[in-house]
Amino acid sequence: MAPRLKEKFDSEIKAKLKARFGIENDNAMPRLSKIVVNMGVNGAVENKARVEQAAKEMAMITGQQPTIRKAREAISAFKLREGMPIGCAVTLRRERMWEFADRLISIVLPRIRDFRGVKDKLDGRGNYTLGLSEQTVFPEIELDKISFTQGMDITFVTTAKNDEQARFMLKELGMPFQPAGTEETTKKKRRSSAGLDSAKTPAAPTPAAPAKA
C-alpha cells in the first residue's frame, strides 16, 4: 500500500497542479524528489561520541541509517582536523520520503510550542529548507534518554521549475506556511512591546493666546 501522502498527491494534487499551471505533460509535473535531513553536531570537536549519538537518533527519526559527515579541511582556530566527524545526514527517497514528510507535517510541526507556521521562503530553484532547533519534537525520541539537544535542517528537493510551483505543491501537501504578512506583524508586536513603536510622538499643546487688554 502506498504511503498516505503519496496517494493524496496522485489522486488530488496532480489535478490541481495541472489546472493551476496549465501542465499537460505528466513528465513535466512538479514532484517531490527527495528529502535531505542534515545535522551539524554541536560539540563534535570536543566529544566525537556526540556524532555517534546524533546518528543513532537520526536513524530513529528517519528510519534510515545516516552517513557521517567529516571535515574537509583543518581549521586550527577551532581545533578542527581534516577528516574529523562533525555531523551526519540522511537522504530519503520513495516510500521513506513520503512517510517522513507525512509525519513531519501532521505530527512533528504541530508539537512545537507556540507554533505559528513556517516561513515560505524557497531557494529560487524550487527547493525548501526548514530548520528545527531540537530533535525532541519527534515522538521517536525519549526525553529521558537524550544527553544533549540537537537541531537539524530538513530540505525538500523538488522537480518544480520555479518557487511558485514548489510552494503550491508543498502547501497542498499540508506544509503549514505562515499567512502573508505574519512575519511583519510579529516584528511590529515585538517593537510595540519594547516601546519602539513607530507612531509619532504627540505634538505639544499650542499655548493659549494672551487675553486682550
N, C-alpha and C positions, 0 to 999 in steps of 0.2 A: 504494500500500500504506500502510495506517495505521501510525503510529508504534507501536513495540512496547509502550510503557507504556499507550497508549490501548486497544490490543487487550486487554491484561490487565484494564483497568478494565471494558471492555464484556463480556468473556467470564467473568470471575471475581468482580471486586469488587462489581459491581452486585448480584449474588445475595446476597453476604454482607451488604451494607448493608440489603437488603430483609429478610433474616432477622433481623439484629441489632436493627433499629429498627422493624420492622413496617411498612415503607413499601410501599404497594400501588400508588400512582400514580407512574409513571415521571417525571412532571414535578416531583415532589417529591424526586426523588433528589438527594442531595448530589453536587456536581460541582466539579471544578477549573475555575474561571472564567478566571483569568489569573495570570501571574507577573510581578511588577514587580521589576526589578533597578535599584538606585539607588546612585550613588557621590557622596559629598560629598568633593571632591578637596582633600587637604591641600596647603597652599602655593599654592592657586589665586590668592589675592590678590597674592602677590609675583611669581608666574610664571603668566601665563594660558596659556602653552604646555602646562602640565600638564593642563589641562582637555581640550585637543585630543588629547593623548597618551592620557588616560584614556578618552576617547570612542572612539578608534581601537581600543584594547584591548577595550572593552566590545563593540564590533561584532564583533570576532574571537570573543569568548566566546559571544555570544548569536546570531550570525548575522543581526542586525538593526541598522540604523543608529540610534543613540540620539539623543535630543533633549538639547540643552544647557540646564541649569537656571541661572537667573540670580537674583541677589539682588533681593528685592522692596523692600527699603528700605536706606538708607545707615546704616552704623554707624561713626562716626568713630573710636571707640576701636580698631577692628580695621582701619581704613583701607579699609573696605568701602563701595563706591559702589553706588547703585541701578542695576540692570541689569548688574552685573559678573558674568561667568561664574564659577560656584562648583562646578559638578558636572554630572553627566549621568545620564540614566535611560532605561530601555527597558521597554515593556510588551509582553509576549509572549502571544499567543493562538493557539488552534487547534494546528496541527502543530508550529510552532516552540516553543510552550509545552510540549507533551508531550515533544519531543525534548530540550529543555533540562533538564526535570525528570528525565528518564531519565539523562542524562549526569551531572547533579549528584549524584543518589542513588547510582548504580552505579559512577561513576569518580572524581568530584572529591572527595567527602567521605572516601572511604577513603584518599585520597592525603595527607590531613592527618596530620602527625606526632603520634603518641600519641593518635590519635582514639579516643574512647570513647563516641561518640554525641552527639546534640544534645538540648538541653532541650526538653521537650514543652509549654511554656507558650504558650498561644494568647491572642488579644486579647479574648476574650469574645464575639466575633461570628463565630467560625469561620474566622478568618484566622491565618496563621502566618508569622512572620518569623525568619529566622536570619541571623547576621552572619558574614562571612568577613573575616579580617584582612589577607589578601593575595590578589592576583589570580594569583599564581604557582601556585596549586593547580590551575588549569585547564591541561590539556595543550596548549591552543592558544597559550599564552604561552611565548615563548622567553626563557629566563632571561638570556641574554647580550645581549638587545635591550631590556631594560627599564632605565629610568633611575631609577625610584623604585617602592617598593611601595605598593599602594593597596587599602584594604579596600572592602567593599560590603555592602549589606543586600539580602536576597532575600525577597520577600513572596509567599506562596502565598495567593491570594484564592479563596475557595470560596463555594458557594451554600448551604452547610450552615446549618441553623437554630441550631446551638449548637456549642460547642467539642468536645463528646463525639463528635458525628457527624464533624466535620472531622478530629479526631485519629485516629479509627478508620480513616477513608478514607486519610489520609496514611500511616499505619502499614502498611496493606495495599498501598499503592503502593511501599513499601520505605523510607520515611523512617526512618532509624536512631535512633529516640528512645531516650534513656537509660532503663534499667530504673528502676522506682520506688525511691527511696532512694539512688540513685547520688550525687547532689549532696551529700547529708548525709554519706554515707560518706567522700567526698573531703575535706570540711571537717574531719571528725574526724581523718583521716590527717594533714592539714596541721597541726592543732593538736598532735597527738601528736609529730610530727617537730620541732615548735618548742618542745617541752617545756611545752605548755599543756594537758595532759590534765586532764579534769575529775575524775579519780579523787581520792578523799580522801587526804590525807597520813596515813601510818600513825601511829597513836597511840603516844606514848612508852611504853616498857615500865613497868609498875607496879613500884615499888621493893619489894624483899623485906621482909617483916615482920621486925622485930628479934627475935633469939632470946631465949627466956625465960631468966631468971637461974636 
